[in-house]
Amino acid sequence: MCVPLVSIGLIFSFGLVLMQNVYLGLLECLFNWCSRQLEAERQASEREELQRLGEGWTHNPEVMEKRKSSLNSRRRGHKSILSEQKSRLCHQMELCCDIISEGIALVLEDDVTTRFVSAPLPAGEWNLLTRDLSVHVGRLSWQLRVVWMLGLLFRYALLMPLRTVMCLSCLVVVPASTALIGLLCRLSCNRRVAKWLLRQTLRMNANCVPIMRRYHNTENRPTKGICVCNHTNPLDVLILMCDVHYSLTGQRHDGILGIFQSSLSRVSPHMWFNRRIPGEREALGEALRQHMQSPDKPPILLFPEGTCINNTAVMQFKKGSFAVSDVVYPVAIRYDRRYGEAYWDSTRYSMFRYMLMLVTSWCLSCDIWYLPPMIRDPGESPVRFANRVKAAIAARAGLDDLPWDGNLKRWCPMRDW
């Protein structure tokens, strides 16, 4: 009975992959058309604004530069006259205002807290995912409004019900399949078959969201030891396990994530803990060492950032993962924000609302790169080793390399900092 079910699942999975490729091509054409329309409207609005202001305005950069220089010279002359009349108190007040303005500028240019919210699309691009047109800055033509309305109906009237049913079916398929696979794993002769069945099951579930996956440098796939990766959302685990069988570690959850954690524990030796209990962290380090000493156990997948970042940067890696082993297998993952927002802001959205946002987006598209294993140098501390691995992951995925702790998303900075 298992063979027909697996055959049907494979045919269904391959059919979905083919449809997804066609779907991505159509979306690419649609986004390019929207970008051209927005650019044409921006140029038209600029021409209208120039006509409204009069003939004294021009686009000529040389003329604009001369006008700016003459204006600045007049301002400097005016300031030189007034500076002689300023009192000492006014001078001190100016210094205070300069310091305050510099402080406000530093707050506005903060490079940390912006990593904990959804990143905006590049200027001049629009993926039609705006729920409210008043949020979109700029004037929209009637063609763009009609396309936006059709896309809204398509996503909420067709994609959302279909994907909701498929995701709910996964809640039944995953526990049932992992229970069957867990029985096969107890027999050493069927371990390879069980791992293959688990990958096929996870691939089917990934296609239900859907998640478009592209794996690069597969010759560097980890086969043992510790694998580290940057973290954007809980689906990172599903994406990576569609290609490699891992043992997982992470925060113990309730609800939907708790169901999946319990189901996966039947198949592989996973290690769940509560980060708020210090004793469990110490026990996790010992469990990692014992796991690595067993040659028949799969590689361990870790997310050293400890929290989800919005896929524009890689933040501080905790040193604990790099103190256990001298060899790690880095993996870099990057999502394409044009097709949907992959970042899960757990401080603002529940898991249910995050899944609702996923099923109403176009899709999730991501690239995964397997980097060559990195070895700790003699005398290199775990902190330096972690920073070196983090820099390699950030460079490969084209993300910013930041030294800040990602847990600033949940906790306020201490006064001593």
N, C-alpha and C positions, 0 to 999 in steps of 0.2 A: 504493500500500500504506500510505503514511503517513496518508492521510485516514481509512480505516477504523479504524486504531489510535488516532488522535486522537479520533475520535468515540466509540469504546468507552471511552477514558480519561475523556472529559468526562462521559458518562452515569454511569460508575462514581463519578466525583468528586462529581457533583451528588447521586447517591443516598446517598453517604456523609454529605454535609452534612445532608441531610434526616434521616437516621437519628441523626446526632449531636445535632441539635436536640432530638429526642424523648428521646434518652438523657440530655441535660443536664436536661431537665424532670423526668424520673423521679428523677435523683440529687438535685435540689433538694428534691423532696418527701421523699425518704428522709432527707436531712440535717436538715430541719426536724423530722421526727418524732423523730430521735435526740436533737436538742437539747431537745425537750419532755420526752422520757423522762428525760434526764439531770437536767433541772431538777426534775422531780417526785421523782426519787430523792434529790436533794440536800436538798430540803425535808423529805422523809420522814426522812432520816437526822438532820437537825437536830432534828426533833420528838422522835425517839427519844433523842437525846443529852440534850435538856433534861429529858425524863422520867426518865432515868437519874440525872442530877445532882440532881434533886429540885425542890421547889417554890421554893427560894430563888433560882432563876435565872429570868430573864424576858427577853423581847424588847423590853420597853418602853424606848425610848431615854432618857426622862427619868430613870427609875429607875437605869439603867445609868450615866448621867452623874453622878448624885448619889453612887453608890457609888464611882466612879472618883475623884471630887473628894475624898471623905472619906479614901479610901485614900492619895491623894497627900499630903494634909495630914498624915496620921500619919507618912508616910515623911519629909516635910520636917522635922517636929519631931524625929524620931529622928536624922536626919542632923545637925541643929543641935547636939544634945547630944554626938554623937560627934566633931564637927569640932573642939571645944575640946580634946579629948584626943589628937588625932592629932599625931604628931611630924613634924618637918621631913622626915625620910626618907620617911615615908608620903605626905606631900604631893607630893614629887618622883616617887614611884612612881605616884601617881595621874595626874600629868601625862604620864608615859611611856605609861601604859595608854590614856589618851585619844588620844594621837597614834597609837598602834598601832591602836586601834579605828577611828579615822578613815581610816587607810591601808587597812585591810582593807575598810572600806565603799567606798572608792574603787575597789578591785580588783573587788569584787562588782558595783558599778554601772558597770563598764567599758562604754562605748558603742561600742567598736570591734571587739573580738574576737567579740562576739555576732553581728556581721554576716557572719562567716565560717563559720557553722554554720546548719543548717536552722532556720528560724524556727518557733516553736510556733504552733498554732492559737489563736484567741481563746478566752478562758475560756468554758466552757459549750458549746463546739462539738466535735464529733467526726465525722471523715469515714470512720470504719471502716477506715482504712488501717493501724492498729496491727498489726504482725506478731505481737506477743506480748501477750496480755491482761494479763500481770503488769506491763507498762510503763504501762498506763492507770491513772491514779490515780482511785480512787473505786469505789463498789460498782456492779455491773452486774446488772440484772434478767435473768431467763431469756429475755425477749423480745429484749433487746439482744444477748445471747450467741448466740442462734439467728441473728439477722440478721447478726452479725459472721461467724459460721461460713459462712453461705450466701454472703456477699460474698467471703470468702476463697476458697471453692471456685470462684465465678464468675470471679474475677480470675486465679487460678492454673491452673484447669482449662480455661477457655475463652478468656479474653482473652490470656493469655501465649502459648500456642501459635499463635493466629491472628496476633497482632501480630508475633511472632518471624518467622514465615514471610513476612509482608508486608515487614518491615524487611530481611530477607535478600534478598528479591527486589529491593529498592531498590538494593542493592549491585551488581546486574547491570543494572538499568534505567538508573540514573544514568550510569555510564560509557558505555553503548551510546548513550543518547539524546544525551549531550553530544558524543560523537564525530560523530554525524549533524548535530547543530546547529552544531558547529564548521565543518563543510564548508559549510553554508549561510551562515555568517557571513562567509566569504571573498568571497561575492558580495554587493555593496552592495545589489542589488535585493531580496535576501532577508533583510536584517538584521532588519527589523521582524517578519517571519514567524519567524525564529530566536528572537528575544527572546520572542515570544508562546509558542512551543513550550516554551522553557525555563521560563517561568512556570507553564505547565500541568503540566509534569513535576514541578516542585518542589511544586506544590499537591497533586498526587497523593501524593507522598512524605509531605507534612505530614499528609494525611488518614490515612495508614497508622499513625501513631504512637498515637493521633490528637491533633492540635493544633486546638483551637477558636480561631479568630482573628476579632477584631472591629477594623476599621480606622475611625478617626475623623478628621475634618477632612482628607479626602483631597484637598481643593483645594490643600493645602500640600505635596503630594508633591514631593520634590526631583527636579529634572531635570538638574542639573549641579552642579559644585562639590563641597563636602565635606558629608557627612551624619554627625552624631554621635548616639550613642544610649547609654543605660545598658546594662550587661552582666550577664546572669544565667547563661547557659549557651550552648554552641555552637549550639543550635537557634535562637537569636536571628537568626542569619544566614539560616536557612531561612525563618523567619517573615517577615522583612522582604523577602526576595527573592521571596516569593510574590506581592508586590504591586508592587515596583519592581525594575528591573534595575540592579544595582550592580556596581562594581568593588571588590573586597575587599582588605583588608590585614590581616595578623595573623601570629601565631606559626606557624612551620612545624612541622607535626606528622607523626608516623608512624602506622601502623596504619590504622584506619577513617577517621579524619579526614584522614590523608594521601591516601587514595584519593579522597575527595571534593574535596580541594584540587587534585589533579592533573586530575580530571575537569572542574572548573569553569574551570581555566586554559585549557582548549581553547575555551571560549566567550567569555570576557571577559579583558581585561588585568588580572589580579590580581597583587598584590604580597605575597609571603610572605617573612618574615625571621625571624631568630633574635635575640630580645631580649637574649641574653647576649653577643652580639658587638657591641661599640660601633660598629664600622665599618659594619655593616649598618643601624643606626639612622640614621646620617648619609646613607647612600645612599638610604634610604627617603624622607627629606625632599626630596631632589633629585628622586626619581621622582614624588613627589606634585606638585611644582611643574610638571614636564613634563607630567604627566597633565592637570592643570587647564588648561594652555595649549592643549590639543587640543579643539576644539569638538565633535567627533564621538564623544567617549568618554563613557561613562555616569558618573553621580556616584559618588564614593568613599564607602564606608561605613566608619566608624571607631568603635572603642570606646575612648574616651580613658582609661577607668579602668584598662585594661591587665590586668584579671583579673575573675573572676566574683564578684559580690556577691549576697547571698541575697534580693534584691528587697524589702528593707525600707528601704534607704538608697541614696543616690548618693554615692560617694566621690570623692576628688580627681581632677580631669581633668588629664592631662598637657598641658603648654603647647605641645608640638610641633605638634599638630594645628591649633592656633589661631594659630600664627606663620606658617603657610603661606598662609592665606587670610583675608581681611577679612570674608568672608560665610560663614556656616555654616547648615545646615538641621538643627535639633534634632528628634529623635524620642524619645518616651517610651514605654516598654513596661512593663507591670505584669501579673504572673501572679496568678491566683486560687488560693491554696494549698488551698482546700477540696477540689479535685478531684485534686490530686497535687503533689508537691514538684518544682519546676522547677529549683531551684538545684543546680549541679554543684560539689561541693567536690573539686577536682582534687588537693588534698593528701591526701585520705583515700580517695577512690574512683577506680578506673580507669574508662576510658570504657566498657568492657564491663559493669562493675557498675552504672554510671549508667544505661545503656540497659536493663539488667535491671530496675532500679527503675522506669523509665518504663513499660515494657510491663506491669508488674504493678500500676500505679496505675489510677485510674479514667480519667483523661485529663489533658491540659494545656489550660488555658483562659487566654487572655491578651487584653488590650486594648492597642492601639497608637494613639498620638496623633501626628499630624504637626503640629508647631508652625510658625508663620511664620518665615521666615528672619531671622536676627539678624546685625546689622552691627556691626563693631567701631568704637567712637567714636574720633574724632581724639585722638591721644595716649594711648589706652588700651593698656596692656601686654597681652601674650598671657595672662599669669596672671589678670589681672582679667577679661579677656574670657572665659576658660575658666570662672571662678567664676560669672560672670553667666549663662552658658549652662547650667551645671550646676544653678544655683538654679531656672531656668525649667523644666528637665526634672523636677526633684524636685517642684516645686509642681504641675505638670500630672499627674504619676503618683501624687501623694499619698504620696511617700516622704520620708524624712529627708535633709536636706542636711548632710553631714559633710565637714570639711576634711581628713581623714586620708587617707594614701596606702593604696590597696588592697593594695599589695605587702607590707604588714605581715603578710599571711596566710602568706607564704613566708619572710620574713626577720625575725630578731629585731631590735628597736629598738637603735640605737647608744647607747652610754653618754652621748654628748654631748647627746642629745635630752632 
